[in-house]
Amino acid sequence: MDLLVDQRADVEAHLLRLGWIAADEPLLDLAKAGEGNMNRTLRARLPGRTLILKQAVPFVAKYPDIPAPVDRLDAEAAFYRAIAGHAALRRHTPELLGEDPAEHLLCIEDLGEAADLTRWYADGPRAGDGALLDTLVDWLGTLHGLDASAIGFPANLDMRRLNHTHIFEVPFDPANGVPLSGALGSQQARLARDGELLKAAAELGGRYLAQPGDCAVLLHGDFYPGSWLEQADGRVAVIDPEFGFVGPPEFDVGVLRAHLTFAGFKEDAIDAHLDRYRAPAGFDPAQARAFAGIEIIRRLLGVAQLPLAADDETRARWITEARRMVLS
């Protein structure tokens, strides 16, 4: 079964076989839900409700030439199950309604009219957005406070290997095929010859891929504005935990810090919001900043580009600062 908007009859029959819809619930419409990169994600409209359907395919949906592990939604389903008993997390996360491993398909609660917070990249934060950010920081601290050893979470190693390539290797390769301006291309070429930076990136990448250590926690794995939904009632929700794994908390916090920089939050404001984060024992703030630096470089020089309004001068300044963060 292919989850495509023009395959409504096949999708309806499959949902009926799974028991996800009733015989008297015709599938009225299938439409794209959001701007996700990895998977086919559609909204199924029924007479009295809507569902979100998500299917993994053996490539990145937005970039079909990039292979991706087709079992990646196993980790997403495991994540939803892991937090199901924790009201503070579940309150800001959609509910898993069904799982079809044979078709790599999930059925997820539809949160209704909502937009992700990638608007921050172009417009910056609005009045009141600080409260949304505080909720997200609190959510992350609660997630990292779970007893990861009791969860039995899958290693999700194939997804981590894919992510590792695009975070810690591809951005430093001038032949990666990403179109850059002359100034940024020159900066990338300098970074590609920067032995000290490359060594530090390799060490951080090794920590990302390593077996869980003493300070390992359950990670979201992609904690950035594209995974945060602002709902019509003003609440914020966290989605798309398919990159989740048990690993270093500094990775999630570093990714968060990097994207707050892109969103236009001032350094002192970022620090003030992150002061709310309930860090687990052994948390290393310097390593979180190093992961943030890598994420900044990755998003400016790698494949997964963002809809940033920043000019080249600002981007170059960010890269210079990111190098300092990695090496400090």
N, C-alpha and C positions, 0 to 999 in steps of 0.2 A: 504494500500500500504506500503510495507516494502522497505525502501531505502537500498538495498543490491546490491553488484556488480553482483551477479548472477540472479538478477531480472530485467534485462535490459528491456525486453519487457513490463513488467507491469509498470515500471517507465516511459518508453517512452509514453505509453498510458495515464498515469496519467498526465504527463506534457502537453500532447496535449489537454486533457480535460480542464486543467486549462488555456490554452492559453499561456503558458510560452514558448512553441515552436510552430513552424508552421508545417503544414501538409507536407511541402517539406523539413523539417529539421529532418532527421533521427538521432536517438541517436546512435552515432558510438561506444561510449565506456563509461563505468563508472569505475572510479578508486578512490582509497583512496586519500583524500586530507589532508595532514598533520597528526599530531600525537595528535589530540584532545582527551581529556579524557571523556567529558560528553556525546557527541552526535555522531550519525552516520553522517559523513561528507564526501561527495563524489564529485569528479569533473566530470561533464557531458560534454563530447566532442561531438560537433555538427560539420557539415561541415565547417562553417565559424566562429565559436565562441565556447567559453566554459563557463559553469556556475558552481557555487558552490551550491550544494544542502545539506541541513542540516536538519536532523530529530531528534526530541527528542523522547526517549523511556522511559518507567517508571523505569529506572534504569540508573546507570552510565555506559556508553558504555564500558569503559576500565575496570570497576569493576562491573560486572553484579550482584554480590551479594549485592550491595549497592543500595537500592531504591532511586529514585529521582523524583521530581515532573515533570510530563509529559508536563505541560503547561509552562515550563521554557523559551521556545523560544518566548512567548508573550512579556517577558521583553526585549529580544534582539531586536525584531521588534520595540517595543516602543522606545528603545534607538536610533535606526537608524532614526526613524521618528523625535525624539526630536532634533537631531543635523542636520537634513537635511537642515535647513535654515542658517547654520553657516559655511561659506566657510572654515575657518581656521580648523575646526574639520573635515568637510567632505573631505577635501583634503587628510587626512591621515586615512580615514576609508572607507571600501567598501560600495557600494550602495545596499540598499535593493531593489530587483527587483520583489519579489513576496512573498505572505504569504498565506499559506493554514492551517488555525487553526484546521480544522477537522482532518488532518493527522499530525499535529504538525510539519509542514514542512516549511522551508524558502528557497527562491532562492536568492542568493547573488552574487554580482559582483565578478568575478574571477580576482584577482590581478596579475595573471600570475606567472612566475617563481619567487618564493620567499621562503625564509627560516626563521623560527623564530630565535630569538636571544638566545635560550637556549645554543648555542655554547659558550656563555660567561662562563657557569658553568665549562666547561672543559678547555677552552683556554684563558679565560680572554678577556678583550676588546682589539681590534686592533687599530692601528693608524686610526684616522677618526671616530671611534665609539663615541667619545665624542660629535660630531655634531649630531649623531642619538639620543643620550641621551638628548641633549638639546631640540631637536624637540619634544621628548616625554614629557619632563617636561613642555614645553610651551603648548603642547596639553592638558595636564592634568589641567594646570592652567586655560586655556580657558574653558574647560568643567566645572570646578568647579565655573566658573564665570557666568554660565547661571542662569537665574531666575528660580529656581526649582519650586517655587510656581505656575508658569504659565504653567508648562509642563503637570501636571496631570499624573505623572508617576505611574505605578502600584507599590504596596508595595513589591511585589516579596517575600512575607514573607516565603513561603515554602522553597524557595531556600536559603534564609538567615538562616532558622532553620537548614537545612542540613549543610550549611557552618559553622554555629556556632558550631555544634557538632564536626566537624572535625578540627576546629581552636582552640577552647577554652576548649574542654573537652578531646577528644580522645588522644592528645599528652601526657597528664598527667596521662594516665591510663596504667600501666605496662602490663595489660592483653589485650591490644588493638590488639594483633596479628601481629604487625609489627616486622619483624626480625631485631634485633639490635646486634651490637657487645657487648661483655661483658662490656666494659668500658662505652658505651653509655647506655646500659641497667641499669647499676648501677646509672648512672647520672639521668636517667628517674625515677628510684625508689626514689632517693633523692628529686626530684622535686615533686613527688606525695605526699610526706610528708611535703612539704614546705607550711605551712598554709598562710604565708604572700603572697607568689607568687600566690597560688590558689585563694586567696581573690581578688587580683589585676586582675587576669585573668577573674574571674567572673564579676567584675565590667566593664571591657572592653567589655566582651561579652554582658553584659546588654546594653551598649551603642550601640553596633552593632545592636541589635534587637529592640531598642527603636523606638518609633514614632519620626519623624523628629523634631529636636530642632531648636533653633534660627540660628544656623550656618550650617544647613543642606544644602547639595548641591547634584546635580546629580553625582553619583559615577559610575565608570566603574565596580568596584567590584572584579576584578581579574587582577590587573594591574602589570603584571610580564612578563619576557621575552617570555614565551610561548604564550602570547597574542600580541606580537610585531613581525611584519613581515618585514624583510629587502628585498626590491624588487630589481629586476635586475638593475634598473636605479639608485640604491643607496638611494631611498627614503625609509621611514619607515611608516608602517601602523599599526593601532590598530584594533584588531579583538576580537571576542568572548565576547561581553558585557552581556551575559546571567545572570550574577550575579549582574547586575546593580540595584541600588535602590537610593532613596533619603535618605542621611544619613550623618555621620560625615566625613568631608574631610580628617581628620587625618588618616582614615583607608586606603584610596588609597595611600596617601603619605607614610604611614608606610610600606605597602606592597612593594612599590617601593624601599624604603631605604633598607629593608631586602634583597631584591634580588640583589641590587647593592653590598651589602656585599658579598653575595655568588659568585658574578661575579668577585670579586677580586679588585673592586674599593677601593682605600684607603679612610679613613674617611674624610680627608680634601678635597679630590676630590668629594666625595659624597656631602659634605656640599656646595662646590662651585657650583656644578650642581643644587642642590636644591635651591640655592639662586635665581635662575631664576623663581621659582614657584611663581605665583601671588596668594598669600593666601587670602581667603575671610576673612571678618571681623570676629573676634572671634576665628580664628584658633589658636590651642594650640600646639606648637612644641613639648612640652614634651609628650603630648598624642600621637602624631605621632610616636615618638621614642618608646613609650610603645607598640603601635600596631606593630611596626617593631620587637620588641623583641618577641612578641607572634608569629609572622609569622616565625621568625627564629626557634623557638622551634617547631612549628608545622611542618615545612618542614624537620626537622632533626629527629623528634620522632614520627610523625604522618603518616597517610596512604599515603598522596600525596608526595611521595619522588621525589627528583630531580636527574638528572644525574650529580652529583657533583664529581669532581676529588679530593676533599679534603680528607685528611686522618683523622683518629679518633682523633688525637691530635688537629687538627684544628677545627673539629666539636665540640669537648668538649670545646674548648676555645670560640667558637661562642655561645654555650649554656650558658656558664658562663657570657659572656658579655650581652647576651639577657636577662638574669634574672636581671642584673643591669639596663638595659634599661627599663624594665617593672616597676621596683620599684623606679626608680629615679624621 
